[in-house]
Amino acid sequence: MPPPFEPLTLVHVVFSSRLAGGELHCVDLANAQAALGHRVHVIGVAGSAVEGALAPAVRFHGLKLPLLRGWRVAALARRLGADVCHGHLGPACKAVAHARSAARVGTLHVGYKAHHHERLDGLVCVNRAQRESLPRTREGLARLIYNWAPERAASPATDLRAELGLAPGQLLVGSVGRLQQAKGMDLLVAGFKAHAPADAVLAILGEGPDRALLEQLAAGDPRVRLLGFRRDVDQALQAFDLFVSASREEAFPLAILEAMRAGRPVLATATQGPVEMLAGQPARLVPVGDADGLGRALAEEVARLRLLPQELRRVRYATAAYDRSHAVAKTLAFYRDVMLHRAAQAQRLEDEDEAFAG
């Protein structure tokens, strides 16, 4: 195993053509590791948006067809001389399990699934509940390492309030995330329509398979704006008076971290990640899956914010636990622990074979 100061050859794997939370984390981690002098590669889908977000020092390998991914990842990792092969999201972790020539690590961006994760040598848990609920029969290592909010690429200056035609006194409620059932955007639209004041506006940033459903739920209500995928998320967050996460399940929502970084008031459903992230923070949690309760809480928050001058609506959060450089350092230390653990296991098996042969 390389000594602690020697650069590693690291191969990240993520099978997605879009850039959402897990993909952004993979990209930013790879870029940070390359900046520290490690040899970093990313295996992904040919034509993926992931490739364009990587630093020049990170080499991208695009797979054109989804056939025999596990075998192809293993062969490529072996050819590259990978010390560590790190999977992001379930399908990638399943493929990484085949790369036996390297230390096999996966990040639980969503949650543990045996068929994706049980054969990996190491698991990165993004919240305490994940770490505590892992099967005790797993032989691999596990480490709690919080994600962070990656800095998004700079975008041309935009004024979202002007773009939406808002008057100075109107409050803007916003959410960021993929338009799919797990993110609960349907609950947000329903709750907003039922309880938000007539002059409030809801802006949802993101794209996904539920767009048609959300358009149907909005039913032409001019207050509900589906803005699609945006690159100016950080700037858009600055325009929000209230950020809402309506998710049905969430392990570690980067969008909430971004809202915290922007100093926006946060209203979130009490899913696994936000319960831990927002404990003791000046934010509000509501039950999961309750559109009416979410809508009532949203209306109360809007009424409260309306009474505050603009300069007092900014919120200060404690975010030291989500420091990028600290998390990158912990990840690299975990890689080396996993490599040592693998070496010790291999030596133990060798000793057992010699004892049996003797």
C-alpha positions in Angstrom: 0.0 0.0 0.0 1.3 3.5 -0.8 2.6 5.5 2.2 0.3 8.3 3.5 2.1 11.0 1.5 2.2 9.2 -1.8 -0.5 10.1 -4.4 -3.2 7.5 -5.0 -4.8 6.4 -8.3 -8.5 7.0 -7.7 -11.4 5.9 -9.9 -14.9 7.3 -9.3 -17.9 5.7 -11.0 -21.2 7.4 -11.5 -23.8 6.3 -14.1 -25.9 9.3 -14.8 -26.3 11.7 -17.6 -27.5 14.6 -15.4 -26.0 16.7 -12.6 -28.0 16.3 -9.4 -26.9 15.9 -5.8 -25.0 12.6 -6.0 -23.4 13.5 -9.3 -22.3 17.0 -8.1 -20.7 15.4 -5.0 -18.8 12.9 -7.1 -17.6 15.7 -9.4 -16.5 18.0 -6.6 -14.8 15.2 -4.7 -12.9 14.1 -7.8 -11.8 17.7 -8.6 -10.7 18.3 -5.0 -8.6 15.1 -4.9 -7.0 15.9 -8.2 -6.1 19.4 -6.9 -4.3 17.6 -4.0 -2.1 15.8 -6.5 -3.9 12.4 -6.7 -4.3 10.7 -10.1 -8.1 10.8 -10.6 -10.4 9.2 -13.1 -14.2 9.2 -13.5 -16.1 6.4 -15.3 -19.5 7.4 -16.5 -22.0 7.5 -19.3 -20.7 8.8 -22.6 -22.1 12.2 -23.2 -22.9 12.8 -19.6 -23.0 16.3 -18.1 -20.6 15.0 -15.5 -17.7 15.1 -18.0 -18.1 18.8 -18.6 -18.1 19.6 -14.9 -14.8 17.9 -14.2 -11.5 19.8 -13.8 -8.9 19.4 -16.6 -6.7 17.2 -14.3 -9.5 14.6 -14.0 -9.8 12.1 -16.9 -13.3 11.0 -17.9 -14.0 7.5 -19.4 -17.4 7.3 -21.1 -19.2 4.0 -21.5 -21.4 4.1 -24.6 -23.6 1.1 -23.7 -25.0 -0.1 -20.4 -23.9 -3.7 -21.0 -21.6 -5.7 -18.7 -20.8 -2.5 -16.7 -19.4 -4.4 -13.7 -16.9 -6.3 -15.9 -15.9 -3.2 -17.9 -15.4 -1.1 -14.7 -13.3 -3.9 -13.2 -11.2 -4.1 -16.4 -10.7 -0.4 -16.6 -9.8 0.0 -12.9 -7.2 -2.8 -13.3 -5.7 -1.2 -16.4 -5.5 2.2 -14.7 -3.8 0.7 -11.7 -6.6 2.0 -9.4 -5.8 1.9 -5.6 -9.4 2.8 -4.9 -12.6 2.4 -6.9 -15.4 4.6 -5.5 -19.0 4.2 -6.5 -21.7 6.9 -6.3 -25.4 5.9 -6.3 -26.7 2.3 -6.4 -26.0 1.1 -10.0 -22.4 2.4 -9.9 -21.8 0.8 -6.5 -23.0 -2.5 -7.9 -20.5 -2.3 -10.7 -17.7 -1.2 -8.4 -18.2 -4.5 -6.4 -16.6 -6.3 -9.4 -13.4 -4.3 -9.2 -11.5 -6.7 -6.9 -8.1 -5.4 -7.9 -8.8 -2.2 -6.0 -10.2 -1.1 -2.6 -14.0 -0.9 -3.4 -15.8 2.0 -1.7 -19.3 3.4 -2.1 -21.2 6.5 -0.8 -24.7 6.0 0.4 -26.2 9.1 -1.3 -29.6 7.5 -0.9 -29.5 4.5 1.4 -28.1 1.0 1.9 -29.3 -1.7 -0.4 -27.7 -5.2 0.0 -27.7 -6.0 -3.7 -25.8 -2.7 -4.3 -23.5 -2.4 -1.3 -22.9 -5.6 0.7 -19.8 -6.6 -1.4 -18.0 -3.3 -1.0 -14.9 -3.0 1.2 -16.0 0.3 2.6 -19.1 2.5 2.9 -19.3 6.2 3.4 -22.5 7.0 5.3 -23.8 10.6 5.0 -25.8 10.6 8.2 -25.8 8.8 11.6 -29.0 6.9 11.0 -27.4 5.2 8.0 -24.3 4.3 10.0 -26.3 2.9 12.9 -28.7 0.8 10.6 -26.0 -1.0 8.6 -26.2 -4.8 8.9 -23.9 -6.0 11.7 -22.9 -9.0 9.5 -21.1 -6.7 7.0 -17.4 -7.4 7.0 -16.4 -4.1 5.3 -15.6 -0.8 7.1 -18.0 2.1 7.4 -17.3 5.8 8.1 -19.6 8.7 8.7 -18.5 11.6 6.5 -20.9 14.4 5.9 -21.4 15.8 2.4 -20.9 19.5 1.6 -22.5 22.0 -0.7 -20.2 22.1 -3.8 -19.5 25.5 -5.3 -21.5 25.7 -8.5 -19.9 27.1 -11.6 -20.4 30.9 -11.9 -23.3 31.9 -14.1 -24.1 35.3 -15.7 -25.8 37.6 -13.2 -29.5 37.1 -13.1 -32.4 38.8 -11.2 -35.0 36.0 -10.6 -37.5 38.4 -9.1 -37.4 40.6 -12.1 -37.6 37.6 -14.4 -40.7 36.5 -12.6 -42.2 40.0 -12.6 -42.6 40.2 -8.9 -43.6 43.4 -7.1 -41.4 44.6 -4.3 -43.7 43.3 -1.5 -44.3 39.9 -3.0 -42.7 36.9 -1.3 -41.0 34.2 -3.3 -41.1 30.6 -2.0 -38.7 28.3 -3.8 -37.5 24.7 -4.0 -34.6 23.0 -5.9 -34.6 19.4 -6.9 -35.3 16.7 -9.4 -39.0 16.4 -10.4 -39.7 12.9 -9.1 -41.9 11.4 -6.4 -39.1 11.1 -3.8 -38.7 14.9 -3.8 -42.3 15.6 -3.0 -42.8 18.5 -5.4 -46.4 17.4 -5.9 -47.0 17.8 -2.1 -45.4 21.3 -2.3 -47.6 22.4 -5.2 -50.7 21.1 -3.5 -49.9 22.6 -0.2 -48.9 25.9 -1.7 -52.1 26.2 -3.8 -54.3 25.3 -0.8 -52.8 27.7 1.8 -50.3 30.2 0.4 -51.5 33.9 0.3 -52.7 35.1 -3.1 -49.7 37.3 -3.8 -47.0 34.7 -2.9 -45.2 32.9 -5.8 -43.7 29.4 -5.9 -40.7 28.8 -8.0 -39.4 25.2 -8.5 -36.0 24.7 -10.1 -35.4 21.3 -11.6 -36.4 18.9 -14.3 -37.6 15.3 -14.2 -40.3 12.7 -15.0 -43.0 14.4 -12.9 -43.1 17.6 -14.8 -46.3 16.8 -16.6 -47.9 15.8 -13.3 -46.8 19.1 -11.6 -48.2 21.1 -14.5 -51.5 19.3 -14.1 -51.5 20.0 -10.4 -50.7 23.6 -11.0 -53.7 23.7 -13.3 -52.8 27.1 -14.7 -52.3 28.8 -11.4 -50.0 31.8 -12.4 -48.4 31.7 -8.9 -46.7 28.3 -9.6 -43.7 28.6 -11.8 -41.8 25.5 -13.0 -38.5 26.9 -14.1 -36.7 23.7 -15.3 -33.0 23.0 -14.9 -31.0 26.1 -14.0 -27.3 26.7 -13.7 -27.7 29.9 -11.6 -29.0 28.0 -8.5 -26.8 30.0 -6.0 -28.1 33.3 -7.4 -31.7 32.0 -7.5 -31.5 31.0 -3.8 -30.6 34.6 -2.9 -33.9 35.7 -4.4 -36.0 33.2 -2.4 -37.7 34.5 0.8 -38.3 30.9 1.9 -36.7 27.6 0.8 -38.9 24.5 1.1 -37.9 20.8 0.9 -40.9 18.6 0.6 -39.1 15.3 0.1 -40.6 11.9 1.0 -37.1 10.5 1.5 -33.8 12.3 1.8 -30.4 11.0 3.1 -28.4 14.3 2.8 -30.0 17.0 0.7 -27.4 19.2 -0.9 -30.1 21.7 -1.8 -30.8 22.4 1.9 -27.1 22.9 2.5 -27.0 25.4 -0.4 -30.0 27.2 1.1 -28.3 27.3 4.4 -25.1 28.7 2.8 -27.3 31.4 1.2 -28.8 32.3 4.5 -32.4 31.4 3.5 -35.1 30.4 5.9 -35.7 26.7 5.5 -38.9 24.6 5.9 -38.4 20.9 5.4 -40.1 17.6 5.9 -38.7 15.5 8.7 -36.8 12.9 6.5 -33.7 11.2 7.7 -31.1 13.8 6.5 -32.8 17.0 7.4 -33.7 15.8 10.9 -30.0 15.5 11.6 -28.8 18.5 9.6 -31.3 20.9 11.0 -31.2 19.8 14.6 -30.7 22.9 16.7 -30.7 25.1 13.7 -33.2 28.0 13.1 -35.3 26.0 10.6 -38.7 24.3 10.7 -39.5 20.6 10.2 -43.0 19.2 9.3 -44.3 15.6 9.0 -43.4 13.7 5.8 -46.1 13.2 3.2 -48.6 15.7 4.6 -49.4 18.2 1.9 -52.0 20.0 4.1 -49.6 20.3 7.0 -46.8 21.5 4.7 -49.1 24.1 3.2 -50.2 25.4 6.6 -46.6 25.7 7.8 -45.6 27.4 4.6 -48.4 30.0 5.0 -47.3 30.6 8.6 -43.7 31.1 7.6 -44.7 33.5 4.8 -46.8 35.5 7.2 -43.9 35.6 9.7 -41.4 36.7 7.1 -43.7 39.4 5.8 -43.5 41.2 9.1 -39.7 41.3 8.9 -37.7 43.9 6.9 -35.6 42.3 4.1 -32.3 42.7 6.0 -33.6 40.6 9.0 -34.8 37.7 6.9 -31.3 36.3 6.4 -30.6 33.3 8.7 -27.3 32.3 10.2 -26.7 28.5 10.4 -23.9 26.4 12.0 -22.3 24.7 9.0 -18.8 23.9 10.3 -19.6 20.1 10.2 -20.1 20.4 6.4 -16.6 21.8 5.6 -15.3 20.7 2.2 -11.6 20.4 3.0 -12.3 18.4 6.2 -14.6 16.0 4.4 -12.1 15.4 1.5 -9.3 14.7 4.1 -11.5 12.3 6.0 -12.4 10.5 2.7 -8.8 10.1 1.8 -8.0 8.8 5.3 -10.9 6.3 5.0 -9.5 5.1 1.6 -6.2 4.2 3.3 -8.0 2.5 6.2 -9.9 0.4 3.7 -6.7 -0.5 1.9 -5.0 -1.5 5.2 -8.1 -3.6 6.1 -8.0 -5.4 2.8 -4.3 -6.1 3.1 -4.8 -7.5 6.6 -7.6 -9.7 5.4 -5.5 -11.0 2.5 -2.6 -11.7 4.9 -5.0 -13.6 7.3 -6.3 -15.7 4.4 -2.7 -16.5 3.3 -1.8 -17.5 6.9 -4.8 -19.7 7.1 -4.0 -21.4 3.8 -0.4 -22.0 4.9 -1.6 -23.4 8.3 -4.1 -25.7 6.5 -1.4 -26.9 4.0 1.0 -27.5 6.8 
